[in-house]
Amino acid sequence: MMKEISFIHAADLHLDSPFKGLAHTPEHIFKEIRESTFHALDNLVSTAIQRKVDFILISGDLFDNEKQSLKAQIRLRKAFEELNNHDIKVYASYGNHDFINGNIYPVNYPDNVFIFPDEKVTNFTFVKDQQALAKIYGFSYENRAVHEEKAKEFHISDTEVPFHIAMLHGSIRTNSDHDVYAPFQLSDLQKELFHYWALGHIHKREILKENPAIVYPGNTQGRNRKETGEKGCFHVVLRENQTELTFIPLQKVIITPVHMDVSDLTNLHQLETKIQQTFQNISDTYHYLIDLYLTSNQHDLKEWEANKQLDEIIELINETTSSQDNWKYIFRVTTEVRADISSLDLEKGEHFIGELIRQVEDASIQPYVNELFHHKQARKYLDPLSTTEEQSIKEEAKNLLLNELLKG
């Protein structure tokens, strides 16, 4: 008979996340936002029970902060107890957000929970019907950062066991979007014959490789404007020569960008109508935090913004949509008026505007933001800028300058 195991791979639960930058939302909405990480945990438990999995893997950052709230730990313990009632094991590691030496409220978990105790790579054996079916390997962060190449410390033991799974909270060495911890290259993960690599730390869902499966499930609930779309976990079925992956959304709140070109609009009433019509095309299955981007080739848009008329329209729309059971709320608005640069062929011109455009294209924004990112307090709340974000800032600055210079 072909051997198989069934498990859930999740990571980055960030329980009790403070959701910085969203406190300005209405009280009832912010309350649901603050509870959303716990709602995702409840969905994780119910999914595991419904699918009758053998165990759950949680690859780091169960909590959002090293000083874990007692509320978060108790909610997690109750979740583990519910899994224990259905004979579902849990294998977990601590990451850079919930590193061991920062834990001030230690809570004892039930016997079905196995947590890697330190930074030494060790393993647990999963036994079913008195047969050892899987070895699960991993480590926990003892302190906030791990800079060693931990992937090279994973080695298979006891080849008589059918399945070998590695849990690693870290990132590819060349990743520029996150702090690089426990850095690795894909080749490091293929030197040993592991059947599955259960990764964590990167909040974007991604299957880096299929054979063997090397997988980031992403986080279980988006927490800021960069963490958009569905968030959840993977249900994995491992067979001797096959890996079956199924993504399962767990989130309560979806953060989503909405882009609208409003060049054809001549008044604010038309703008309100167009936004409402766009919202009708968004599913009512979840709650939605909308990051709204308005673009136009008409300067009216900037005038509506400067006169606070745009704020009034957004407030009216939010009053309507935020009172619904499955609410939609615009939490951020970005406007951009684009000059028709290509038709004017300005960039090649031997004049002030041409020189300005060329300077913007060649300039780096880093000298202007370094002081901010090195500020002792500010850097706690800032993520490093990606190359895409730097280019977006430059493009926005260029368009702002050109629109002011070419206005009229």
C-alpha positions as CSV (number, residue, x, y, z in Angstrom):
1,M,0.0,0.0,0.0
2,M,1.3,3.4,-1.0
3,K,2.3,5.5,2.0
4,E,1.1,9.1,2.3
5,I,0.8,11.9,4.8
6,S,-1.5,14.9,4.8
7,F,-0.7,18.2,6.5
8,I,-1.2,22.0,6.5
9,H,1.7,24.3,5.9
10,A,1.2,27.8,7.4
11,A,3.6,30.6,8.5
12,D,3.7,34.1,9.8
13,L,0.5,34.2,11.8
14,H,1.6,37.5,13.5
15,L,-1.1,37.1,16.1
16,D,-2.3,40.3,17.7
17,S,-0.6,42.5,15.1
18,P,-1.2,46.2,15.9
19,F,-2.0,47.1,12.3
20,K,-0.1,50.4,12.4
21,G,-1.4,53.0,10.0
22,L,-5.0,51.8,10.2
23,A,-6.1,53.2,13.5
24,H,-7.9,56.0,11.8
25,T,-10.6,53.6,10.5
26,P,-14.0,53.6,12.2
27,E,-14.0,51.9,15.6
28,H,-16.1,48.9,14.5
29,I,-13.9,48.3,11.4
30,F,-10.6,48.7,13.4
31,K,-11.9,46.2,16.0
32,E,-12.5,43.6,13.2
33,I,-9.1,44.4,11.7
34,R,-7.4,43.8,15.1
35,E,-9.2,40.5,15.4
36,S,-8.5,39.4,11.9
37,T,-5.3,37.5,12.7
38,F,-7.2,35.5,15.3
39,H,-10.0,34.8,12.8
40,A,-7.4,33.5,10.4
41,L,-6.2,31.2,13.2
42,D,-9.7,29.9,13.8
43,N,-10.0,29.2,10.0
44,L,-6.7,27.4,10.1
45,V,-7.9,25.1,12.8
46,S,-11.3,24.4,11.2
47,T,-9.6,23.7,7.8
48,A,-7.2,21.2,9.4
49,I,-10.2,19.4,11.2
50,Q,-12.3,19.4,8.0
51,R,-9.6,18.0,5.9
52,K,-8.6,15.5,8.6
53,V,-4.9,16.2,8.3
54,D,-2.2,14.4,10.2
55,F,-0.5,17.6,11.4
56,I,0.1,21.3,11.0
57,L,3.5,23.0,10.3
58,I,3.9,26.7,11.4
59,S,7.2,28.0,10.1
60,G,7.9,30.9,12.4
61,D,6.4,34.2,13.6
62,L,3.4,32.8,15.3
63,F,3.3,36.1,17.2
64,D,3.9,39.7,16.0
65,N,6.2,40.8,18.7
66,E,8.8,39.3,20.9
67,K,6.8,40.5,24.0
68,Q,3.9,38.3,23.1
69,S,0.6,39.4,24.5
70,L,-1.0,37.0,27.0
71,K,-4.2,37.2,25.0
72,A,-2.4,35.9,21.9
73,Q,-0.8,33.0,23.7
74,I,-4.0,31.9,25.3
75,R,-5.9,32.1,22.0
76,L,-3.2,30.0,20.4
77,R,-3.2,27.5,23.3
78,K,-7.0,27.1,22.8
79,A,-6.5,26.5,19.1
80,F,-3.9,23.8,19.8
81,E,-6.2,22.2,22.4
82,E,-9.0,22.0,19.7
83,L,-6.6,20.3,17.4
84,N,-5.5,18.0,20.1
85,N,-9.2,16.9,20.5
86,H,-9.0,15.7,16.9
87,D,-5.6,14.1,17.3
88,I,-3.9,16.6,15.0
89,K,-0.2,17.3,15.8
90,V,1.4,20.7,15.5
91,Y,5.1,21.3,14.6
92,A,6.2,24.9,15.0
93,S,9.2,27.2,15.1
94,Y,9.8,30.7,16.4
95,G,11.1,33.3,14.0
96,N,12.6,36.8,14.1
97,H,9.4,38.4,15.4
98,D,8.8,36.0,18.3
99,F,12.3,34.9,19.1
100,I,12.7,32.8,22.3
101,N,14.7,35.2,24.4
102,G,12.0,37.8,24.1
103,N,9.1,35.7,25.4
104,I,7.9,37.1,28.7
105,Y,4.7,35.2,29.1
106,P,5.5,31.5,28.6
107,V,2.4,29.4,28.3
108,N,2.4,25.6,28.3
109,Y,0.9,24.0,25.2
110,P,-0.8,20.6,25.1
111,D,1.0,17.4,24.3
112,N,0.2,17.5,20.6
113,V,2.5,20.6,20.1
114,F,6.1,20.2,19.3
115,I,8.2,23.4,19.1
116,F,11.9,23.5,18.1
117,P,13.6,24.6,21.3
118,D,16.7,26.5,20.0
119,E,18.8,27.4,17.0
120,K,20.3,24.0,16.6
121,V,18.6,22.1,13.7
122,T,16.9,19.1,15.3
123,N,14.0,16.8,14.3
124,F,10.7,15.3,15.5
125,T,9.3,12.0,14.3
126,F,5.6,11.8,13.3
127,V,4.2,8.4,14.2
128,K,0.9,7.1,12.9
129,D,-0.6,3.7,13.7
130,Q,2.7,2.8,15.5
131,Q,4.7,3.5,12.3
132,A,7.2,6.3,11.9
133,L,6.0,8.1,8.8
134,A,7.8,11.4,8.7
135,K,10.8,13.3,10.2
136,I,10.2,17.1,10.6
137,Y,13.4,19.1,10.9
138,G,13.8,22.7,12.0
139,F,15.1,25.3,14.5
140,S,13.8,28.4,16.3
141,Y,15.3,31.9,16.6
142,E,16.8,32.5,20.0
143,N,17.4,36.1,19.2
144,R,16.0,38.7,16.8
145,A,18.3,37.9,13.9
146,V,19.9,34.8,12.5
147,H,22.5,35.5,9.9
148,E,24.0,32.0,9.6
149,E,23.3,29.9,6.6
150,K,21.1,27.5,8.5
151,A,19.9,25.6,5.4
152,K,23.3,24.0,5.2
153,E,22.8,22.5,8.6
154,F,19.8,20.4,7.5
155,H,20.8,16.7,7.1
156,I,18.5,13.7,6.8
157,S,18.6,11.1,9.5
158,D,17.1,7.6,9.4
159,T,16.4,6.9,5.8
160,E,14.1,4.1,6.8
161,V,11.4,6.8,7.5
162,P,9.4,7.4,4.3
163,F,9.1,11.2,4.4
164,H,11.5,14.0,5.4
165,I,10.2,17.6,5.8
166,A,12.4,20.7,6.5
167,M,11.0,23.9,8.2
168,L,13.0,27.1,7.6
169,H,12.2,30.6,8.5
170,G,14.4,32.7,6.3
171,S,14.9,34.1,2.8
172,I,16.9,33.8,-0.4
173,R,20.2,35.7,0.0
174,T,19.4,38.1,-2.9
175,N,15.9,39.1,-1.6
176,S,15.7,42.9,-1.5
177,D,12.1,43.3,-0.2
178,H,12.7,41.9,3.3
179,D,15.4,41.7,5.9
180,V,17.5,38.7,5.0
181,Y,17.6,36.2,7.8
182,A,18.9,32.6,7.7
183,P,20.0,33.3,4.1
184,F,20.0,30.5,1.5
185,Q,20.3,29.8,-2.2
186,L,17.9,27.3,-3.8
187,S,20.8,25.0,-4.5
188,D,21.3,24.7,-0.7
189,L,17.9,23.2,-0.4
190,Q,18.4,20.5,-3.0
191,K,21.6,19.0,-1.7
192,E,19.7,16.7,0.7
193,L,16.8,14.6,-0.4
194,F,14.0,16.3,1.5
195,H,10.5,15.8,0.2
196,Y,9.2,19.2,1.2
197,W,10.7,22.6,2.4
198,A,8.2,24.4,4.5
199,L,9.4,28.0,4.4
200,G,8.4,31.1,6.4
201,H,9.3,34.8,6.7
202,I,8.3,36.1,3.3
203,H,4.7,37.2,3.3
204,K,4.1,36.7,-0.4
205,R,2.8,33.2,-1.3
206,E,5.2,31.5,-3.7
207,I,6.2,28.0,-4.9
208,L,9.9,28.4,-5.5
209,K,10.3,24.9,-6.9
210,E,8.0,21.9,-7.4
211,N,10.3,18.9,-7.1
212,P,11.1,18.9,-4.3
213,A,8.4,21.3,-3.3
214,I,10.0,24.5,-1.8
215,V,7.1,26.7,-0.6
216,Y,6.3,30.0,1.0
217,P,2.6,29.9,2.0
218,G,2.7,33.7,2.8
219,N,1.1,35.1,5.9
220,T,-2.4,34.1,7.0
221,Q,-3.8,37.7,7.1
222,G,-2.6,40.8,5.2
223,R,-1.6,43.6,7.6
224,N,-0.6,46.6,5.5
225,R,-1.0,48.0,2.0
226,K,1.8,45.8,0.6
227,E,0.2,42.5,1.8
228,T,-2.6,42.4,-0.8
229,G,-5.0,39.7,-1.9
230,E,-5.9,36.3,-0.5
231,K,-3.8,35.1,2.4
232,G,-3.8,31.6,3.8
233,C,-2.1,28.2,3.9
234,F,-1.3,25.1,1.8
235,H,-2.9,21.7,2.3
236,V,-0.2,19.3,1.3
237,V,-0.5,15.6,0.5
238,L,2.8,13.8,0.2
239,R,3.0,10.4,-1.5
240,E,6.1,8.4,-2.4
241,N,6.4,9.9,-5.9
242,Q,3.9,12.8,-5.8
243,T,3.3,16.1,-3.9
244,E,-0.2,17.6,-4.1
245,L,-0.6,21.3,-3.1
246,T,-3.9,23.1,-2.5
247,F,-4.0,26.8,-1.4
248,I,-6.7,27.6,1.1
249,P,-7.5,31.2,1.9
250,L,-7.9,32.0,5.7
251,Q,-8.1,35.8,5.9
252,K,-11.0,37.8,7.2
253,V,-10.0,41.1,5.6
254,I,-8.5,41.5,2.2
255,I,-6.3,44.5,1.4
256,T,-6.6,45.3,-2.3
257,P,-5.4,48.1,-4.6
258,V,-8.0,49.6,-6.9
259,H,-6.8,51.5,-9.9
260,M,-9.1,53.9,-11.7
261,D,-8.5,56.2,-14.7
262,V,-10.8,59.2,-14.2
263,S,-9.6,61.3,-17.2
264,D,-13.1,61.3,-18.7
265,L,-14.9,62.7,-15.7
266,T,-15.8,66.4,-15.4
267,N,-17.4,66.7,-12.0
268,L,-17.3,65.1,-8.5
269,H,-20.7,63.4,-8.9
270,Q,-19.4,61.4,-11.8
271,L,-16.4,60.4,-9.7
272,E,-18.6,59.2,-6.8
273,T,-20.8,57.2,-9.3
274,K,-17.7,55.6,-10.9
275,I,-16.2,54.5,-7.6
276,Q,-19.5,53.0,-6.4
277,Q,-19.9,51.1,-9.7
278,T,-16.3,49.8,-9.4
279,F,-17.1,48.6,-5.8
280,Q,-20.1,46.6,-7.1
281,N,-17.7,44.4,-9.0
282,I,-15.8,43.5,-5.8
283,S,-16.9,40.2,-4.1
284,D,-19.0,40.4,-1.0
285,T,-17.4,37.3,0.5
286,Y,-14.9,39.2,2.7
287,H,-14.2,42.5,4.3
288,Y,-12.1,44.8,2.0
289,L,-9.6,47.6,2.8
290,I,-9.3,49.5,-0.4
291,D,-6.1,51.3,-1.4
292,L,-7.5,53.6,-4.1
293,Y,-5.3,55.0,-7.0
294,L,-6.9,57.7,-9.1
295,T,-5.1,58.8,-12.3
296,S,-6.1,61.4,-14.8
297,N,-4.7,63.6,-17.6
298,Q,-6.8,66.5,-16.4
299,H,-5.6,68.8,-13.6
300,D,-9.2,68.9,-12.1
301,L,-8.3,65.8,-10.0
302,K,-5.5,67.7,-8.2
303,E,-7.8,70.7,-7.7
304,W,-10.5,68.5,-6.1
305,E,-7.8,67.1,-3.9
306,A,-6.4,70.5,-2.9
307,N,-9.9,71.8,-2.1
308,K,-10.7,68.8,0.1
309,Q,-13.6,68.0,-2.2
310,L,-12.1,64.6,-2.9
311,D,-11.9,63.9,0.9
312,E,-15.6,64.7,1.2
313,I,-16.5,62.2,-1.6
314,I,-14.4,59.5,-0.1
315,E,-16.0,60.1,3.3
316,L,-19.5,59.8,1.8
317,I,-18.6,56.6,0.0
318,N,-17.1,55.1,3.2
319,E,-20.2,56.0,5.2
320,T,-22.3,53.9,2.8
321,T,-20.0,50.9,2.2
322,S,-18.5,50.6,5.7
323,S,-21.9,50.0,7.3
324,Q,-22.6,46.8,5.3
325,D,-22.1,43.4,6.8
326,N,-19.2,42.6,4.5
327,W,-17.8,46.2,4.5
328,K,-15.5,47.9,2.0
329,Y,-13.5,50.8,3.3
330,I,-11.2,53.2,1.4
331,F,-8.2,53.6,3.8
332,R,-5.9,55.4,1.5
333,V,-6.2,57.5,-1.7
334,T,-3.3,58.3,-4.1
335,T,-3.9,60.7,-7.0
336,E,-1.7,61.2,-10.1
337,V,-2.1,63.6,-13.0
338,R,0.0,62.4,-15.9
339,A,1.4,64.8,-18.4
340,D,1.6,63.5,-22.0
341,I,5.3,63.4,-21.9
342,S,5.9,61.1,-24.9
343,S,4.0,63.3,-27.4
344,L,6.0,66.4,-26.4
345,D,9.3,64.4,-26.6
346,L,10.5,66.4,-23.7
347,E,13.2,64.1,-22.5
348,K,15.4,64.6,-25.5
349,G,15.1,68.3,-25.5
350,E,18.0,70.6,-24.9
351,H,16.1,72.8,-22.4
352,F,15.3,73.0,-18.7
353,I,12.5,70.4,-18.7
354,G,14.6,67.9,-20.7
355,E,17.5,68.3,-18.3
356,L,15.1,67.9,-15.3
357,I,13.7,64.7,-16.7
358,R,17.2,63.3,-17.3
359,Q,18.4,64.2,-13.8
360,V,15.4,62.5,-12.3
361,E,16.0,59.3,-14.3
362,D,19.6,59.2,-13.2
363,A,19.2,60.2,-9.6
364,S,19.0,57.9,-6.6
365,I,16.5,58.6,-3.8
366,Q,18.7,56.9,-1.2
367,P,20.7,60.0,-0.2
368,Y,17.4,61.8,0.6
369,V,15.9,59.0,2.7
370,N,19.0,57.6,4.4
371,E,18.7,59.9,7.4
372,L,15.1,58.7,8.0
373,F,15.9,55.0,7.7
374,H,18.8,55.4,10.1
375,H,16.7,57.3,12.7
376,K,16.7,55.3,15.9
377,Q,12.9,55.4,16.3
378,A,11.7,55.7,12.7
379,R,13.5,52.7,11.5
380,K,11.4,50.4,13.8
381,Y,8.4,51.2,11.7
382,L,9.9,51.3,8.2
383,D,10.5,48.5,5.8
384,P,13.4,48.9,3.4
385,L,12.4,50.3,0.0
386,S,12.3,47.8,-2.8
387,T,13.7,48.7,-6.3
388,T,10.1,48.9,-7.5
389,E,9.1,51.3,-4.7
390,E,12.1,53.5,-5.4
391,Q,11.2,53.8,-9.0
392,S,7.5,54.5,-8.1
393,I,8.6,57.4,-5.9
394,K,10.8,58.8,-8.6
395,E,8.0,58.5,-11.2
396,E,5.6,60.3,-8.8
397,A,8.0,63.1,-8.2
398,K,8.7,63.5,-11.9
399,N,5.0,63.7,-12.8
400,L,4.4,66.2,-10.0
401,L,7.1,68.5,-11.2
402,L,6.1,68.2,-14.9
403,N,2.4,68.8,-14.2
404,E,3.2,71.9,-12.2
405,L,5.6,73.2,-14.9
406,L,3.3,72.4,-17.8
407,K,0.1,73.4,-16.2
408,G,-1.9,75.6,-18.5
